[in-house]
Amino acid sequence: MYQWQEEMRAHAAFFYRALTAVINTLREGNGRFLSALAAQKAYVDTHYNWDLRAVQWEAFLRSIASLPPQG
């Protein structure tokens, strides 16, 4: 994640620096970084997977299907 910049050139430069830093960190094989990245992925895989998302969508669709027609 990086801070969005309103001015296009500043944004591109900021994005470039952020992306370059991450690529270099991955190339160096920084153990703490890779460990944190694995923990983040495990969290997201557990809490934001498609099985859970499907249940949420089904509940949402059921709730709007039961609304009275408008108009």
Biopython code that builds the backbone (N, CA, C, O; Angstrom):
import numpy as np
from Bio.PDB.StructureBuilder import StructureBuilder

atoms = [
    (1, "MET", "N", (0.846, -1.161, 0.000)),
    (1, "MET", "CA", (0.000, 0.000, 0.000)),
    (1, "MET", "C", (0.898, 1.232, 0.000)),
    (1, "MET", "O", (1.982, 1.237, 0.584)),
    (2, "TYR", "N", (0.426, 2.253, -0.657)),
    (2, "TYR", "CA", (1.191, 3.490, -0.724)),
    (2, "TYR", "C", (0.228, 4.666, -0.718)),
    (2, "TYR", "O", (-0.963, 4.508, -0.986)),
    (3, "GLN", "N", (0.745, 5.827, -0.416)),
    (3, "GLN", "CA", (-0.072, 7.040, -0.335)),
    (3, "GLN", "C", (-0.353, 7.587, -1.731)),
    (3, "GLN", "O", (0.575, 7.871, -2.487)),
    (4, "TRP", "N", (-1.629, 7.733, -2.070)),
    (4, "TRP", "CA", (-2.030, 8.298, -3.347)),
    (4, "TRP", "C", (-1.653, 9.764, -3.410)),
    (4, "TRP", "O", (-1.779, 10.492, -2.425)),
    (5, "GLN", "N", (-1.196, 10.186, -4.559)),
    (5, "GLN", "CA", (-0.814, 11.579, -4.784)),
    (5, "GLN", "C", (-1.727, 12.157, -5.856)),
    (5, "GLN", "O", (-1.964, 11.519, -6.882)),
    (6, "GLU", "N", (-2.237, 13.353, -5.626)),
    (6, "GLU", "CA", (-3.187, 13.953, -6.570)),
    (6, "GLU", "C", (-2.533, 14.280, -7.916)),
    (6, "GLU", "O", (-3.116, 14.032, -8.971)),
    (7, "GLU", "N", (-1.333, 14.832, -7.870)),
    (7, "GLU", "CA", (-0.650, 15.214, -9.108)),
    (7, "GLU", "C", (-0.094, 13.956, -9.775)),
    (7, "GLU", "O", (0.590, 13.164, -9.128)),
    (8, "MET", "N", (-0.383, 13.768, -11.067)),
    (8, "MET", "CA", (-0.068, 12.524, -11.761)),
    (8, "MET", "C", (1.425, 12.175, -11.733)),
    (8, "MET", "O", (1.772, 11.022, -11.480)),
    (9, "ARG", "N", (2.296, 13.120, -11.982)),
    (9, "ARG", "CA", (3.737, 12.826, -11.985)),
    (9, "ARG", "C", (4.231, 12.456, -10.588)),
    (9, "ARG", "O", (5.035, 11.537, -10.433)),
    (10, "ALA", "N", (3.754, 13.164, -9.586)),
    (10, "ALA", "CA", (4.136, 12.844, -8.203)),
    (10, "ALA", "C", (3.625, 11.451, -7.835)),
    (10, "ALA", "O", (4.319, 10.682, -7.169)),
    (11, "HIS", "N", (2.413, 11.137, -8.272)),
    (11, "HIS", "CA", (1.843, 9.818, -7.992)),
    (11, "HIS", "C", (2.675, 8.718, -8.655)),
    (11, "HIS", "O", (2.995, 7.708, -8.029)),
    (12, "ALA", "N", (3.017, 8.924, -9.907)),
    (12, "ALA", "CA", (3.817, 7.929, -10.626)),
    (12, "ALA", "C", (5.175, 7.728, -9.952)),
    (12, "ALA", "O", (5.638, 6.595, -9.818)),
    (13, "ALA", "N", (5.810, 8.812, -9.531)),
    (13, "ALA", "CA", (7.116, 8.708, -8.868)),
    (13, "ALA", "C", (6.995, 7.990, -7.520)),
    (13, "ALA", "O", (7.833, 7.154, -7.182)),
    (14, "PHE", "N", (5.958, 8.314, -6.760)),
    (14, "PHE", "CA", (5.743, 7.688, -5.452)),
    (14, "PHE", "C", (5.484, 6.197, -5.628)),
    (14, "PHE", "O", (6.050, 5.372, -4.910)),
    (15, "PHE", "N", (4.619, 5.852, -6.596)),
    (15, "PHE", "CA", (4.303, 4.458, -6.884)),
    (15, "PHE", "C", (5.562, 3.702, -7.306)),
    (15, "PHE", "O", (5.798, 2.583, -6.848)),
    (16, "TYR", "N", (6.364, 4.306, -8.172)),
    (16, "TYR", "CA", (7.604, 3.686, -8.633)),
    (16, "TYR", "C", (8.527, 3.370, -7.456)),
    (16, "TYR", "O", (9.068, 2.268, -7.366)),
    (17, "ARG", "N", (8.705, 4.340, -6.553)),
    (17, "ARG", "CA", (9.580, 4.112, -5.400)),
    (17, "ARG", "C", (9.037, 3.004, -4.499)),
    (17, "ARG", "O", (9.797, 2.158, -4.028)),
    (18, "ALA", "N", (7.723, 3.008, -4.259)),
    (18, "ALA", "CA", (7.118, 1.979, -3.393)),
    (18, "ALA", "C", (7.260, 0.601, -4.026)),
    (18, "ALA", "O", (7.617, -0.362, -3.348)),
    (19, "LEU", "N", (6.983, 0.503, -5.315)),
    (19, "LEU", "CA", (7.076, -0.784, -6.008)),
    (19, "LEU", "C", (8.517, -1.285, -6.064)),
    (19, "LEU", "O", (8.775, -2.469, -5.848)),
    (20, "THR", "N", (9.446, -0.392, -6.351)),
    (20, "THR", "CA", (10.858, -0.756, -6.395)),
    (20, "THR", "C", (11.337, -1.273, -5.044)),
    (20, "THR", "O", (12.083, -2.250, -4.976)),
    (21, "ALA", "N", (10.910, -0.619, -3.976)),
    (21, "ALA", "CA", (11.303, -1.049, -2.628)),
    (21, "ALA", "C", (10.803, -2.459, -2.330)),
    (21, "ALA", "O", (11.540, -3.271, -1.769)),
    (22, "VAL", "N", (9.574, -2.753, -2.694)),
    (22, "VAL", "CA", (9.015, -4.093, -2.444)),
    (22, "VAL", "C", (9.730, -5.140, -3.296)),
    (22, "VAL", "O", (10.065, -6.217, -2.802)),
    (23, "ILE", "N", (9.961, -4.837, -4.555)),
    (23, "ILE", "CA", (10.669, -5.779, -5.435)),
    (23, "ILE", "C", (12.057, -6.073, -4.880)),
    (23, "ILE", "O", (12.470, -7.232, -4.835)),
    (24, "ASN", "N", (12.777, -5.044, -4.460)),
    (24, "ASN", "CA", (14.114, -5.248, -3.907)),
    (24, "ASN", "C", (14.068, -6.068, -2.623)),
    (24, "ASN", "O", (14.934, -6.914, -2.402)),
    (25, "THR", "N", (13.079, -5.831, -1.780)),
    (25, "THR", "CA", (12.931, -6.597, -0.548)),
    (25, "THR", "C", (12.678, -8.070, -0.863)),
    (25, "THR", "O", (13.236, -8.953, -0.212)),
    (26, "LEU", "N", (11.838, -8.332, -1.861)),
    (26, "LEU", "CA", (11.569, -9.720, -2.254)),
    (26, "LEU", "C", (12.821, -10.382, -2.837)),
    (26, "LEU", "O", (13.100, -11.547, -2.551)),
    (27, "ARG", "N", (13.558, -9.650, -3.639)),
    (27, "ARG", "CA", (14.788, -10.199, -4.224)),
    (27, "ARG", "C", (15.813, -10.551, -3.160)),
    (27, "ARG", "O", (16.525, -11.549, -3.275)),
    (28, "GLU", "N", (15.883, -9.720, -2.118)),
    (28, "GLU", "CA", (16.845, -9.949, -1.044)),
    (28, "GLU", "C", (16.425, -11.092, -0.125)),
    (28, "GLU", "O", (17.235, -11.598, 0.652)),
    (29, "GLY", "N", (15.164, -11.495, -0.213)),
    (29, "GLY", "CA", (14.687, -12.592, 0.613)),
    (29, "GLY", "C", (14.622, -12.243, 2.084)),
    (29, "GLY", "O", (14.911, -13.088, 2.931)),
    (30, "ASN", "N", (14.250, -11.020, 2.406)),
    (30, "ASN", "CA", (14.142, -10.558, 3.784)),
    (30, "ASN", "C", (13.180, -11.463, 4.557)),
    (30, "ASN", "O", (11.983, -11.490, 4.272)),
    (31, "GLY", "N", (13.707, -12.201, 5.532)),
    (31, "GLY", "CA", (12.928, -13.187, 6.280)),
    (31, "GLY", "C", (11.744, -12.611, 7.009)),
    (31, "GLY", "O", (10.653, -13.179, 6.957)),
    (32, "ARG", "N", (11.929, -11.482, 7.696)),
    (32, "ARG", "CA", (10.811, -10.880, 8.436)),
    (32, "ARG", "C", (9.713, -10.426, 7.483)),
    (32, "ARG", "O", (8.528, -10.608, 7.761)),
    (33, "PHE", "N", (10.108, -9.834, 6.358)),
    (33, "PHE", "CA", (9.132, -9.368, 5.384)),
    (33, "PHE", "C", (8.337, -10.546, 4.818)),
    (33, "PHE", "O", (7.109, -10.500, 4.742)),
    (34, "LEU", "N", (9.056, -11.600, 4.423)),
    (34, "LEU", "CA", (8.383, -12.771, 3.847)),
    (34, "LEU", "C", (7.478, -13.448, 4.871)),
    (34, "LEU", "O", (6.408, -13.943, 4.518)),
    (35, "SER", "N", (7.895, -13.476, 6.126)),
    (35, "SER", "CA", (7.076, -14.055, 7.181)),
    (35, "SER", "C", (5.801, -13.235, 7.392)),
    (35, "SER", "O", (4.715, -13.796, 7.535)),
    (36, "ALA", "N", (5.938, -11.914, 7.409)),
    (36, "ALA", "CA", (4.769, -11.041, 7.563)),
    (36, "ALA", "C", (3.829, -11.186, 6.372)),
    (36, "ALA", "O", (2.610, -11.202, 6.538)),
    (37, "LEU", "N", (4.390, -11.290, 5.187)),
    (37, "LEU", "CA", (3.585, -11.463, 3.984)),
    (37, "LEU", "C", (2.811, -12.775, 4.036)),
    (37, "LEU", "O", (1.635, -12.810, 3.675)),
    (38, "ALA", "N", (3.448, -13.848, 4.477)),
    (38, "ALA", "CA", (2.776, -15.147, 4.604)),
    (38, "ALA", "C", (1.655, -15.072, 5.637)),
    (38, "ALA", "O", (0.593, -15.659, 5.433)),
    (39, "ALA", "N", (1.873, -14.363, 6.739)),
    (39, "ALA", "CA", (0.842, -14.216, 7.767)),
    (39, "ALA", "C", (-0.349, -13.421, 7.232)),
    (39, "ALA", "O", (-1.501, -13.760, 7.504)),
    (40, "GLN", "N", (-0.069, -12.373, 6.476)),
    (40, "GLN", "CA", (-1.148, -11.584, 5.884)),
    (40, "GLN", "C", (-1.965, -12.422, 4.909)),
    (40, "GLN", "O", (-3.194, -12.357, 4.908)),
    (41, "LYS", "N", (-1.288, -13.202, 4.085)),
    (41, "LYS", "CA", (-1.989, -14.047, 3.116)),
    (41, "LYS", "C", (-2.840, -15.083, 3.828)),
    (41, "LYS", "O", (-3.974, -15.332, 3.420)),
    (42, "ALA", "N", (-2.319, -15.691, 4.879)),
    (42, "ALA", "CA", (-3.082, -16.694, 5.632)),
    (42, "ALA", "C", (-4.334, -16.064, 6.237)),
    (42, "ALA", "O", (-5.402, -16.676, 6.218)),
    (43, "TYR", "N", (-4.216, -14.854, 6.771)),
    (43, "TYR", "CA", (-5.365, -14.158, 7.351)),
    (43, "TYR", "C", (-6.427, -13.897, 6.290)),
    (43, "TYR", "O", (-7.606, -14.183, 6.499)),
    (44, "VAL", "N", (-6.006, -13.356, 5.156)),
    (44, "VAL", "CA", (-6.950, -13.043, 4.088)),
    (44, "VAL", "C", (-7.599, -14.319, 3.542)),
    (44, "VAL", "O", (-8.806, -14.348, 3.301)),
    (45, "ASP", "N", (-6.806, -15.365, 3.351)),
    (45, "ASP", "CA", (-7.351, -16.634, 2.862)),
    (45, "ASP", "C", (-8.410, -17.187, 3.811)),
    (45, "ASP", "O", (-9.375, -17.809, 3.367)),
    (46, "THR", "N", (-8.238, -16.965, 5.112)),
    (46, "THR", "CA", (-9.176, -17.475, 6.107)),
    (46, "THR", "C", (-10.435, -16.613, 6.217)),
    (46, "THR", "O", (-11.540, -17.143, 6.335)),
    (47, "HIS", "N", (-10.275, -15.297, 6.180)),
    (47, "HIS", "CA", (-11.390, -14.394, 6.461)),
    (47, "HIS", "C", (-12.075, -13.811, 5.229)),
    (47, "HIS", "O", (-13.172, -13.266, 5.345)),
    (48, "TYR", "N", (-11.472, -13.909, 4.082)),
    (48, "TYR", "CA", (-12.034, -13.298, 2.877)),
    (48, "TYR", "C", (-12.034, -14.273, 1.706)),
    (48, "TYR", "O", (-11.702, -13.892, 0.584)),
    (49, "ASN", "N", (-12.398, -15.510, 1.956)),
    (49, "ASN", "CA", (-12.401, -16.492, 0.871)),
    (49, "ASN", "C", (-13.764, -16.506, 0.176)),
    (49, "ASN", "O", (-14.730, -15.927, 0.672)),
    (50, "TRP", "N", (-13.827, -17.173, -0.971)),
    (50, "TRP", "CA", (-15.050, -17.155, -1.770)),
    (50, "TRP", "C", (-16.181, -17.935, -1.125)),
    (50, "TRP", "O", (-17.345, -17.617, -1.366)),
    (51, "ASP", "N", (-15.889, -18.934, -0.322)),
    (51, "ASP", "CA", (-16.964, -19.653, 0.375)),
    (51, "ASP", "C", (-17.698, -18.719, 1.326)),
    (51, "ASP", "O", (-18.928, -18.715, 1.366)),
    (52, "LEU", "N", (-16.947, -17.922, 2.098)),
    (52, "LEU", "CA", (-17.579, -16.953, 3.000)),
    (52, "LEU", "C", (-18.289, -15.849, 2.218)),
    (52, "LEU", "O", (-19.395, -15.441, 2.574)),
    (53, "ARG", "N", (-17.660, -15.378, 1.173)),
    (53, "ARG", "CA", (-18.250, -14.313, 0.365)),
    (53, "ARG", "C", (-19.559, -14.782, -0.279)),
    (53, "ARG", "O", (-20.507, -14.002, -0.379)),
    (54, "ALA", "N", (-19.625, -16.046, -0.717)),
    (54, "ALA", "CA", (-20.845, -16.573, -1.325)),
    (54, "ALA", "C", (-21.994, -16.572, -0.318)),
    (54, "ALA", "O", (-23.122, -16.226, -0.669)),
    (55, "VAL", "N", (-21.721, -16.952, 0.915)),
    (55, "VAL", "CA", (-22.757, -16.938, 1.958)),
    (55, "VAL", "C", (-23.269, -15.518, 2.165)),
    (55, "VAL", "O", (-24.474, -15.308, 2.305)),
    (56, "GLN", "N", (-22.365, -14.544, 2.185)),
    (56, "GLN", "CA", (-22.762, -13.145, 2.360)),
    (56, "GLN", "C", (-23.621, -12.657, 1.191)),
    (56, "GLN", "O", (-24.619, -11.965, 1.394)),
    (57, "TRP", "N", (-23.232, -13.017, -0.016)),
    (57, "TRP", "CA", (-24.014, -12.613, -1.190)),
    (57, "TRP", "C", (-25.390, -13.263, -1.179)),
    (57, "TRP", "O", (-26.386, -12.605, -1.482)),
    (58, "GLU", "N", (-25.460, -14.538, -0.837)),
    (58, "GLU", "CA", (-26.751, -15.220, -0.790)),
    (58, "GLU", "C", (-27.670, -14.569, 0.242)),
    (58, "GLU", "O", (-28.859, -14.387, -0.019)),
    (59, "ALA", "N", (-27.135, -14.220, 1.403)),
    (59, "ALA", "CA", (-27.939, -13.560, 2.434)),
    (59, "ALA", "C", (-28.415, -12.188, 1.941)),
    (59, "ALA", "O", (-29.567, -11.810, 2.156)),
    (60, "PHE", "N", (-27.529, -11.457, 1.288)),
    (60, "PHE", "CA", (-27.897, -10.152, 0.751)),
    (60, "PHE", "C", (-29.007, -10.288, -0.303)),
    (60, "PHE", "O", (-29.993, -9.552, -0.266)),
    (61, "LEU", "N", (-28.844, -11.216, -1.225)),
    (61, "LEU", "CA", (-29.839, -11.393, -2.280)),
    (61, "LEU", "C", (-31.184, -11.853, -1.714)),
    (61, "LEU", "O", (-32.236, -11.425, -2.188)),
    (62, "ARG", "N", (-31.151, -12.736, -0.690)),
    (62, "ARG", "CA", (-32.399, -13.135, -0.049)),
    (62, "ARG", "C", (-33.090, -11.940, 0.610)),
    (62, "ARG", "O", (-34.313, -11.814, 0.556)),
    (63, "SER", "N", (-32.302, -11.070, 1.229)),
    (63, "SER", "CA", (-32.877, -9.924, 1.924)),
    (63, "SER", "C", (-33.525, -8.942, 0.940)),
    (63, "SER", "O", (-34.576, -8.377, 1.245)),
    (64, "ILE", "N", (-32.925, -8.734, -0.217)),
    (64, "ILE", "CA", (-33.552, -7.800, -1.171)),
    (64, "ILE", "C", (-34.662, -8.460, -1.954)),
    (64, "ILE", "O", (-35.561, -7.772, -2.439)),
    (65, "ALA", "N", (-34.627, -9.779, -2.093)),
    (65, "ALA", "CA", (-35.709, -10.477, -2.799)),
    (65, "ALA", "C", (-37.000, -10.417, -1.993)),
    (65, "ALA", "O", (-38.087, -10.501, -2.563)),
    (66, "SER", "N", (-36.893, -10.273, -0.675)),
    (66, "SER", "CA", (-38.085, -10.244, 0.170)),
    (66, "SER", "C", (-38.657, -8.838, 0.334)),
    (66, "SER", "O", (-39.678, -8.673, 1.003)),
    (67, "LEU", "N", (-38.030, -7.826, -0.255)),
    (67, "LEU", "CA", (-38.544, -6.470, -0.169)),
    (67, "LEU", "C", (-39.792, -6.316, -1.053)),
    (67, "LEU", "O", (-39.898, -6.945, -2.106)),
    (68, "PRO", "N", (-40.714, -5.485, -0.617)),
    (68, "PRO", "CA", (-41.891, -5.262, -1.485)),
    (68, "PRO", "C", (-41.499, -4.509, -2.756)),
    (68, "PRO", "O", (-40.562, -3.711, -2.737)),
    (69, "PRO", "N", (-42.198, -4.754, -3.846)),
    (69, "PRO", "CA", (-41.860, -4.054, -5.104)),
    (69, "PRO", "C", (-42.043, -2.538, -4.955)),
    (69, "PRO", "O", (-42.932, -2.072, -4.242)),
    (70, "GLN", "N", (-41.207, -1.805, -5.622)),
    (70, "GLN", "CA", (-41.279, -0.340, -5.614)),
    (70, "GLN", "C", (-42.036, 0.145, -6.857)),
    (70, "GLN", "O", (-41.946, -0.470, -7.919)),
    (71, "GLY", "N", (-42.760, 1.218, -6.723)),
    (71, "GLY", "CA", (-43.359, 1.854, -7.894)),
    (71, "GLY", "C", (-44.762, 1.517, -8.061)),
    (71, "GLY", "O", (-45.400, 1.981, -9.006)),
]
sb = StructureBuilder()
sb.init_structure("model")
sb.init_model(0)
sb.init_chain("A")
sb.init_seg("    ")
for serial, (resi, resn, name, xyz) in enumerate(atoms, 1):
    if name == "N":
        sb.init_residue(resn, " ", resi, " ")
    sb.init_atom(name, np.array(xyz, "f"), 0.0, 1.0, " ", f" {name:<3s}", serial, name[0])
structure = sb.get_structure()
